[in-house]
C-alpha cells in the first residue's frame, strides 16, 4: 500500500480494536463489541461505534456501507502495521539499531523459552541467506 506511511499511528485503544478486527475479519460494530465483551464487559456499544467511526475518518479502517449494518475492516494487514510501528520504535528508541531492539527484547522476561527456541531455529535457517 503506497499511502501506508501517511496513515496515522493508532492509539492504544485503536490498536486494541485493530487486533480484534484482524482476528474477526471484516465485521460490524455489533460483532466487534460482542468480541470485546469477554475482556471488557463494561465497554459500551456507543464507545466502540464512536472509536470505529474515528478510525474510519483517520483512514485506519475501511467501511462497506452496502449493507444496513456497516462492515468495517482494517485498512492495513496486521504485519504491515506491525512492521511500520517496529520501524518507528527502532528509529526513536534504539537510534536505528535493530540489534539493540532484539537484544532488549531477548533480555526482557517477555520472551518464553519456546519463543527463544523458535528464534534460534529462525536464525539457523536464515544463516546462509
KEFIKOL-694935 format. One record per residue: x, y, z of N, C-alpha, C in turn. Coordinates in pm, whole numbers, plus 32768, in hexadecimal, padded with zeros to 4 digits. Example, Ala and Ser with C-alpha at 12.3 -4.5 7.8 and 13.67 -1.06 7.14 Angstrom:
<sites>
85277DC7830C84CE7E3E830C85287EB6830C 85057F1F82C485577F9682CA850A80038313 
</sites>
This chain:
<sites>
80567F8A8000800080008000805A807B8000 804E80CD7FA080A8813F7F92808D81AD7FF7 801281BB80267FF582268084800081FB8115 803481818131803A815181BA809181A98212 80F781E781DC814C823F822B810282BC8257 809A82E1820E804F835A82307FE383418299 7FC282C282B17F5B82A483147F9082C683A0 7F3982FA83F67F67831C847D7F85829E84CE 7FD982AE85337FF68240858D7F7D822D85E8 7F4A81B385F47ED3819F86487EF381B386DC 7E9181E587247E9A81F087B67E91816387F0 7EB2815188707EA280CB88AC7E148093889E 7DAE80E588B17D2480B688A37D05808E8813 7D3980DC87B57D2480BB87277D6D803B8701 7DE4802B87357E307FB187197DE97F368753 7DAD7F4687C67D617EDA88037CEC7EB187A9 7CA57F1487737C367EF487187C677EB98695 7CDA7EE886657D137EAE85EB7D347E1B8601 7D6D7DF986747D8D7D6C86917D0D7D18868D 7CA27D4D86C27C227D0586BF7BF37CF2862F 7BFC7D5B85DE7BD27D5085527C2B7CF18503 7CAC7CF0851F7D057C9384D97CDE7C0384FA 7CB17BEB85757C867B65859C7C007B41855B 7BA27BA0855E7B1B7B85852B7B137B898492 7B637BDF84567B507BFF83C97AE87C6F83C3 7ABA7C92834B7A577CFE834079E07CE3839B 79B67D4A83E6794D7D36844B79017DB78462 78877DA5849578347E1884BB78607E488545 78317EBE856A784E7EF585F078187E948659 77A27E5D864177667DFF86A177BF7D8586B5 77F67D518648784D7CDB865378CD7CFC869F 79067D71868579807D9A86CC79607DAE8760 78F17DF0877D78C87E07880878B67D828851 78737D238811785E7CA0884F78E47C598869 79427C65880C79C57C26881D7A127C658891 79FE7CE688A97A457D2B89157A067D12899E 798A7CE289A179417CD18A1F79887C768A82 79CC7C0E8A537A0F7BB28AB07A7F7BF98AFC 7AC67C548AB97B327C9F8AFA7AFF7D158B49 7A9E7D5A8B0F7A6C7DD68B4B79D37DD88B4B 79967D948BAB79037D8F8BAE78C07E178BC3 790C7E788BF678D67EFE8C1078E17F5A8B96 791B7F2B8B2979317F7E8AB378AC7F978A6B 787F80158A6377FF80318A20780A80218988 779E7FF5894C77957FE788BA77B2806E8879 777E80D888B37791815E887A782581858874 7874815888D57903817788D5794B81308863 792680B2884B7961806787DC793A80A98758 78BA80CD874A788B810F86D178D7819186B8 78E381E3871D79268265870D79B9825286E7 79FD81F8872B7A8B81E1870E7A9E81AD8680 7A46815386547A51811E85CD7A34818A8565 79D881E4858379BD825485287A3782B0851F 7A7582CC85907AEE831E85927B5D82DA8542 7B6E825985577BD6820E85117BBD820D847A 7B3F820684537B1E820D83C57B438296838E 7B2482FF83D97B46838683AF7BDB839D83A2 7C2A835883F57CBC836483F07CFA830D8383 7CAA82B383497CDE825A82E27D1281D68318 7D0081BC83997D2E813E83D37CCF80CA83B4 7C5080EB83987BED808483767BAC80A582F0 7B86803B82AA7B32804982327AA48027825D 7A418061821779B68047823C7966802481C0 791F7FB481C678C47F8A815B78387FB58185 78008013813C777C804A815F770C800D810C 77297F9F80C676C47F64806D76587F1880B8 76707EF78137760D7EB0818775D47F0F81F1 75667EE6822E75277F39829475887F558306 75C97EED833876327EFF839D76B87F0C8354 76F87F7B8367777A7F91832577DD7F268353 782F7EFB82F678967E978314791E7EDC8309 796C7ECE837379F07F0E837B7A5D7EA6836B 7ACE7ED283347B457E7D83297BC07ED4833C 7C2A7E98836A7CA87EE1837A7CD87F0F82F1 7D0B7F8982EC7D3D7FC0826D7DC47F848247 7E0D7F4D82A97E8F7F0F82907E917E8482CC 7ED87E28828B7EEC7DA582CA7F3A7DB4834D 7F277D5783A87F677D5C842A80007D66841E 803C7D1383CC80CF7D1383C081027D98838A 80B97DD7832F80E37E5882F780E87EC28364 807E7ECA83B4807B7F2E841F80E37F0E8489 80F17E8F84AE81557E6B851281E27E9284E3 82007E7B846582837E9F842F82977F368436 822F7F808411823680128416824E804484A4 8206800B850582168033859082A0800C85C5 82D07F95859C83547F6885C883C17FC3858F 83B67FE6850F8417804184D3841C80C5851F 83A680F78544839E8175859083E181658619 83C780F4865B840380DB86DE849A80D086D4 84CB80868670855C8077865D859C8101864A 855D815285F7859481D885DC8594822F8659 8523823286A18515828E8712855A825E8791 854C81DE87B2857D81AD88338606816B882D 862E813E87B586AB80F387AC870B81308747 86FA81B1872A875381FB86D0876B81B2864C 8703816E861C870B812B859B874B80A1859F 876B806E861487B07FED8620874E7F7B8638 873B7F2885D286E87EB185E187267E4F8645 87AB7E49864887F07DF186A787CD7E178736 87D07E99875487B07EC687DC87207EA48801 86C47EB087A286387E8A87BC862F7DF687DD 866D7DA2878B86677D1187A086A77CEC8825 87197D268845875C7D0888C387067D32893A 86C67DA68931866E7DD3899D85F97D7389AE 85C07D45893F85517CE68945857D7C628983 85F27C32895C86227BB2899186487BBC8A24 86737C318A5286957C448AE086187C4C8B37 85A97C708AFB852E7C818B4A84F77BF88B74 84A07BFB8BD384607B808C0383E87B588BAD 83CF7BA38B42835A7B8A8AEE83707B208A83 83EB7AF38A7184097A8F8A0B84137A078A51 83B479AE8A3083B1792A8A6F841E78D08A36 843578608A78849777FF8A47846F77CB89BD 83EF77B389A983BF7784892683D977ED88BA 83C1786D88DB83DB78D8887B847178E3885D 84C578D388C4855578D788AF858278668851 854877F08864856A777E880E853E779A877D 84C977D6876D849977F986E784F4786186A6 851F78C386F3857C792A86C085FF78E88697 8631788C86EA86AF784786CB86A177F78649 863177B08637861A776585BA861877C38543 85D57834855185CF789684E5865B78C784C0 86AA78E8852487337918850B878778AD84C4 8778783184EE87C477C584AF879777AE841E 871377B4840686DE779F837F8706780E831F 871578868352873178F982FA87C4791F82FA 881778D4833D88A578F5834888E978FD82C0 88C678A58264890978A181E188CA78FD817A 885C793E819B88177996813B88677A13811C 
</sites>
